[in-house]
């Protein structure tokens, strides 16, 4: 399946955005909270389920860590970046169409 017809959940979208720089799980939780001004809060179970799913899809990867550290860091892959860019284009279209209709300029 190509990355162009994918609709991201809000949690997946924010997790991917947060991983443009490597972060561990707790760092992702904090970054998602910051990006969403506290509106999106990820519980640990939700976060790690999403991370597992994103790893399987190849949208993020785990960085090799120190052998005695439990903190695993993750980073977005090139495929993940493509998915985010496609989602941004989809969201812009949604907003543009909504604004056109609400403001009376329906096509």
Buried (B, 14 or more C-beta within 10 A) or exposed (E): EEBEEBEBEEBBBBBBBBBEEBBBBEBBBEBBBEBBEEEBEBEEEBBEEBBEBBBEBEBBBEEEEEEEEEEEBBBBBEBBBBBBEBBEEBEEEEEEEEEEEEEEEEE
